Amino acid sequence: MNIVIISGHPRADSFTHALAQSYQHGAEAGGAKAYLFSLSQGNLNTGPMVSGPSKENWNNEISALWTAIKQADHIVVAHPLWWGSMPAELKNLFDRLLLPNLAYSYKEGSPLPIGHLKGKSAEVIMTSDTPDWYYRLAYGKAQTKLMKNQILKFVGLKPLRFTHISPIHNMPAPKRQMHLNKIADMAKKFVAKHKKSAA
């Protein structure tokens, strides 16, 4: 099983990035090949787009990420909730990466897209200072719905799974470690379940 993990926090010292690393370690412990791509490292975090949606905005790292996604069985995105959405750097990566006629296309006369990543599953691990109950009741899980319907399902990814870890603000170290362990265990169990269903 091949898994691609996108760490969508611009800082390498973030708890979100640590969760992405824990998922990688858990998946590898379960026997999967897990590839971690991080906005905080390399050249995925790029500047303004030089043209409309095209590969002219790609560099070697983005090209490598797309190649890995095409070969993956499962895609994981870990990101913090900032101002009700994902970090601008992660949105910028999606704008560059998920190109028309590559990640999706339209049939003539149809208003609905055809996702070119069908056959792959995905999940999102989101951190926030906003408590989960308030995120659900007051904000209607807006970012979750955006990721689910307007990005992941749009390009054909399903089934989808979402994990929300909050509130991060002032979370004590033992509780952070508990979440890191849970994410690693979740990844390991997911790989085991995939192996069982494929057997």
Secondary structure as GFF3:
##gff-version 3
##sequence-region A 1 199
A	DSSP	beta_strand	2	7	.	.	.	ID=ss1
A	DSSP	alpha_helix	15	29	.	.	.	ID=ss2
A	DSSP	beta_strand	33	38	.	.	.	ID=ss3
A	DSSP	three_ten_helix	55	57	.	.	.	ID=ss4
A	DSSP	alpha_helix	60	71	.	.	.	ID=ss5
A	DSSP	beta_strand	74	80	.	.	.	ID=ss6
A	DSSP	alpha_helix	88	97	.	.	.	ID=ss7
A	DSSP	beta_strand	104	106	.	.	.	ID=ss8
A	DSSP	beta_strand	113	115	.	.	.	ID=ss9
A	DSSP	beta_strand	121	127	.	.	.	ID=ss10
A	DSSP	alpha_helix	132	137	.	.	.	ID=ss11
A	DSSP	alpha_helix	142	145	.	.	.	ID=ss12
A	DSSP	pi_helix	146	152	.	.	.	ID=ss13
A	DSSP	three_ten_helix	153	155	.	.	.	ID=ss14
A	DSSP	beta_strand	160	165	.	.	.	ID=ss15
A	DSSP	alpha_helix	173	198	.	.	.	ID=ss16
###
